[in-house]
Amino acid sequence: MEYILSQKYSTPELMTKIMGPNPVKLEEELLSECKIPERSIVCDLGSGQGLTSVFLAKEYGFKVYAADLWSEPENNRKFFRSMGLGDEQIIPVKADAADLPFDKEFFDAVISTDSYNYFGRDAEYLDSSLLPFVKKGGYIYIAIPGMKKDCHDNIPPELLMSWTPEQLDYIHDAEYWTNIVSKCKGAEVVCVSEMESNDEVWADWLMQDNEYAKGDRRAIEAGGGEYLNFIKIILVKR
Ligand SMILES: C[S@@+](CC[C@H](N)C(=O)[O-])C[C@H]1O[C@@H](n2cnc3c(N)ncnc32)[C@H](O)[C@@H]1O
């Protein structure tokens, strides 16, 4: 995968904002045949410290709502200002994906990178909690860390060097996600497939100097990466 748009967001300074494998590179691949028009109103769901939101506003021309549970909107607002973006382009919102604080049919699209696996594993979630906020015909683009083949009944020891079985329960294969999203009545499944991005997005994350990245190094350095992948899911609201 050749990353063109996301390269300039992958500087050491901006990489201090990421909370997992390089999300701007994942997002560039996710949106490689993007059907969302410029100036669309987009929710970056689980936006973390907002680097992907900046990427979406600047490179794709969307008006972005950076919705996240754990991060502080005021910190994200300062970051957005420092990147030259004002409230007319990008708005930070403290939000639980299970109880979104927006008007019904507000968004043209939802884009979610490295976070949907925290809140979207219940097959009811799309119909009950997310699709009501998306316009008819609107797209949902999701990129999540996955497993090549679910192995929760016999977890390889390499993976247990960094993660507990409970933490690994957030990560599943494409078949698992196909089963979840195909139960949804309100959206058509465009695709659920393995992404190309893998080694490079991990490498960008593992070189970060924080305790989470350091913790993840043990499994990947022991070869655990061979069981893992990234999965993209694209849906369109009926
Ligand atoms: C691994 S971080 C990824 C953040 C960002 N997308 C990135 O890649 O740097 C997962 C994110 O999911 C968000 N998240 C988890 N559960 C959530 C929920 N119920 N509602 C909204 N966001 C949630 C967290 O706040 C966190 O920022």
The ligand as a MOL file (V3000), in Angstrom:
LIG
                    3D

  0  0  0     0  0            999 V3000
M  V30 BEGIN CTAB
M  V30 COUNTS 27 29 0 0 0
M  V30 BEGIN ATOM
M  V30 1 C -7.5270 2.7460 20.4580 0
M  V30 2 S -8.3000 4.3200 20.6410 0 CHG=1
M  V30 3 C -8.2140 4.9210 18.9750 0
M  V30 4 C -8.3910 6.3860 18.8800 0
M  V30 5 C -8.1700 6.9810 17.4980 0
M  V30 6 N -9.1780 6.5470 16.5530 0
M  V30 7 C -6.7850 6.6260 17.0170 0
M  V30 8 O -6.6810 5.6750 16.2280 0
M  V30 9 O -5.8220 7.2340 17.4760 0 CHG=-1
M  V30 10 C -10.0030 3.8810 20.8310 0
M  V30 11 C -10.9230 5.0680 20.9810 0
M  V30 12 O -12.2540 4.5740 21.0740 0
M  V30 13 C -12.9710 5.4550 21.8950 0
M  V30 14 N -14.1480 4.7730 22.4440 0
M  V30 15 C -14.1990 3.5990 23.1240 0
M  V30 16 N -15.4680 3.3420 23.5100 0
M  V30 17 C -16.2210 4.3840 23.0570 0
M  V30 18 C -17.5950 4.6960 23.1400 0
M  V30 19 N -18.4550 3.8940 23.7590 0
M  V30 20 N -18.0140 5.8460 22.5670 0
M  V30 21 C -17.1440 6.6740 21.9230 0
M  V30 22 N -15.8340 6.4230 21.8100 0
M  V30 23 C -15.3790 5.2860 22.3810 0
M  V30 24 C -12.0120 5.8620 22.9970 0
M  V30 25 O -12.4100 7.0860 23.5630 0
M  V30 26 C -10.6760 5.9130 22.2450 0
M  V30 27 O -10.3400 7.2260 21.8780 0
M  V30 END ATOM
M  V30 BEGIN BOND
M  V30 1 1 1 2
M  V30 2 1 2 3
M  V30 3 1 2 10
M  V30 4 1 3 4
M  V30 5 1 4 5
M  V30 6 1 5 6
M  V30 7 1 5 7
M  V30 8 2 7 8
M  V30 9 1 7 9
M  V30 10 1 10 11
M  V30 11 1 11 12
M  V30 12 1 11 26
M  V30 13 1 12 13
M  V30 14 1 13 14
M  V30 15 1 13 24
M  V30 16 1 14 15
M  V30 17 1 14 23
M  V30 18 2 15 16
M  V30 19 1 16 17
M  V30 20 1 17 18
M  V30 21 2 17 23
M  V30 22 1 18 19
M  V30 23 2 18 20
M  V30 24 1 20 21
M  V30 25 2 21 22
M  V30 26 1 22 23
M  V30 27 1 24 25
M  V30 28 1 24 26
M  V30 29 1 26 27
M  V30 END BOND
M  V30 END CTAB
M  END
